[in-house]
Amino acid sequence: MSYLCAVITERQIIFHKHYFQDFYLEVNDIVKEKIGYVFRVIKTVEKVSEKFLKHIEGTDGLYEIRVEVGSNIYRIFCCFDKGNLVVLFNAFQKKTQKTPKQEIELAEKLKKEYFILKDK
């Protein structure tokens, strides 16, 4: 009898600059726990549900990590680098249906900066 198993390489999560850490330090422990849970899902699940990770339309490879705690919604912008590396940028608490344009613009700027610095 032989068994076939799929080995999923765990993703690594890193951050570029201080934006995510600044956000993380400001949220309460319940939000921190939920962020940790969502990060574990992203690190270990091969096909992550859009409930937790979604591509932002109209961007070049920018994603948002989606965290909900009660009626509060939080978003963490990120991108992928070399497949299994997730790079975190800015994060915020979402207060309206639409994601603020300035948050997306900041994430795009940080993503560009990350790849420029990485290539040096």
N, C-alpha and C positions, 0 to 999 in steps of 0.2 A: 504494500500500500504506500502510495506517495502523496505528499501534501504539497500544495502550491500556495505560497504566501507572498503577498505583495509587501515590499519594504518601502515605507514612506520615509523619506529623508525629512527630518524635522526642520522647519523653517527657523531662522534666527531673526530676532527683532532687535534693531539698533535705532538710535536716534541721531538726527543731524541738528547741531546747535542746541540751544537751551529751551526752545519753545514748548516741546512736550513736557519736559521736566517742570517748567514753570506752571503749566496747567495742572499737572498731576499733584503738585504740592498744594494747590489751592482747593482741590475737591475733597469731600469727606470720605471717611473710611468705607462706606457702603459703595460709593462710586469706584473707589480704588479696587475693591474686591471684584466688582463687575468687570472693570477694565482687565484685571488679571485673568478672569474667566475667559473673556473674549480673546485675549492674547494666547491663552492655552489652546483654544479652538483653532486659531489661525496658525499656531505653530505645529499642530499635530494632525489636523484634518486635511485630507488631500483636496477635496472640493468644498471650499468654505461657502456656506449659504450667504446669499445677498442680505440676509438679516444682519450679518456681522461684518461683511466686507463687500463693497460695491464700487465698480468703476464709475468715475465721474464723467458723464457725457460731455463731449466737447473738449476734453483734455487729452494730452498725450501720455497715457500710462499713469495717471493720478487716480488714487483710490481713496475711499473714506472708510475707516473702521467705525462701525456703528455700535454705540453703547446706549442702552436704555435702562434707566433706573426709575421705577414708578412712572410718573408723567414727565420726567426730565429726559432729554435726549442730548447725547454728547457725540461729537464727531472728532476723529483723529485722522488727519491726512497722511498718506503714505504712498510709497511706490515700491516696486520690486526691483532688485538688483541681482543679477546672476541667479535668477530662479528662486532660490530658497532664502534670500536675504530680503527682509522687509525693513525699509527705512522710514522712520516716523518723522513727521515735520510738525506743523502747528496743530493745535486742538482747541475746541471751544464748546460751550454749551449752546445748543441750538434753541433759539427762542421763537423762530417763525418757521413756516413751511419751507421757505426757500433758503438755501445755503447762501450766506452773505458773500457777495462777489469779492470783497476785499480779502476774505479768508482763503478763497480759491486762488486769488492772485498771489497771496503770500506763499501758499503751498507750492505753486508753480515756480516762483522765484527761488524758493529753498531747494526744490528738486533740481533745478538748473545749476544752482550753486554747488550742490552735493556732487553732481557728476563732473563739474569743472574741477573741483578740488580733488576728487578721487583720481582723475586722469593725470594729475600733476605728479 
